[in-house]
Amino acid sequence: MSKKATQTSDEVLDGSAVETQEAKQPSPYDELLKNGTGLLTAKTREELAEMVNNIPADCKYRVGAVGQNPVTGLFTLQVDIV
């Protein structure tokens, strides 16, 4: 697998060029919209509810019960587009 890097600027330090990379954060909805199913994860139930509220309005979906990882404390919810 190869990583694509976008060059945002070149700086010359001591005669060598430094390439900076721009990191792109994936959306939590990318997998959901692409595959029709996805797993939403948040630190609190309120954040999880906000994520569900931000699902595009034209999508009909179903969800299961909220789970909590006892080790990390993160809440998870599986969402399926119907």
C-alpha positions in Angstrom: 0.0 0.0 0.0 1.3 3.4 -0.8 0.5 6.7 0.9 -0.3 9.7 -1.2 1.3 12.9 0.1 0.3 16.4 -1.0 3.1 18.9 -0.9 1.9 22.1 0.7 5.2 23.9 0.9 8.9 23.5 0.5 11.2 25.0 3.0 14.9 25.2 2.6 16.8 24.4 5.8 20.5 24.0 5.7 20.4 23.3 1.9 17.8 20.5 2.1 14.1 20.7 1.1 11.5 19.6 3.7 8.2 18.3 2.4 5.2 18.6 4.6 2.2 16.4 4.3 -1.4 17.3 4.7 -3.3 14.6 6.7 -6.9 14.0 5.8 -9.3 12.9 8.5 -11.8 10.3 7.3 -15.4 11.1 8.0 -17.3 8.6 10.3 -20.0 8.4 7.6 -17.7 7.4 4.7 -17.8 3.7 5.5 -21.6 3.9 6.2 -22.4 5.6 2.9 -20.0 3.4 0.9 -20.8 0.0 2.3 -24.3 0.5 3.7 -23.2 -0.4 7.2 -20.9 1.3 9.7 -19.8 1.5 13.3 -20.0 4.9 15.0 -17.8 5.4 18.0 -17.8 8.3 20.5 -16.6 9.1 24.0 -20.0 9.9 25.4 -23.6 9.0 24.6 -24.4 12.6 23.8 -21.6 12.7 21.2 -22.9 9.4 19.7 -26.5 10.8 19.6 -25.1 13.9 17.8 -23.3 11.7 15.2 -26.6 9.8 14.5 -28.4 13.2 14.1 -25.8 14.2 11.5 -26.6 11.3 9.2 -27.9 12.7 5.9 -31.6 13.2 6.0 -32.3 11.3 2.8 -30.9 8.0 4.3 -33.2 5.5 6.0 -31.3 3.6 8.6 -31.6 1.2 11.5 -29.5 0.9 14.6 -29.1 -1.5 17.4 -28.3 -1.1 21.1 -25.4 1.1 22.2 -22.4 -0.8 23.5 -19.6 0.4 25.8 -16.1 -1.0 25.7 -15.2 -1.6 29.4 -11.5 -1.1 28.7 -11.5 2.2 26.7 -14.9 3.5 27.8 -15.9 4.3 24.3 -19.5 3.9 23.2 -20.3 2.2 19.8 -23.3 1.9 17.7 -23.8 -0.1 14.5 -25.8 1.7 11.8 -27.2 0.0 8.7 -28.8 1.8 5.8 -32.0 0.1 4.6 
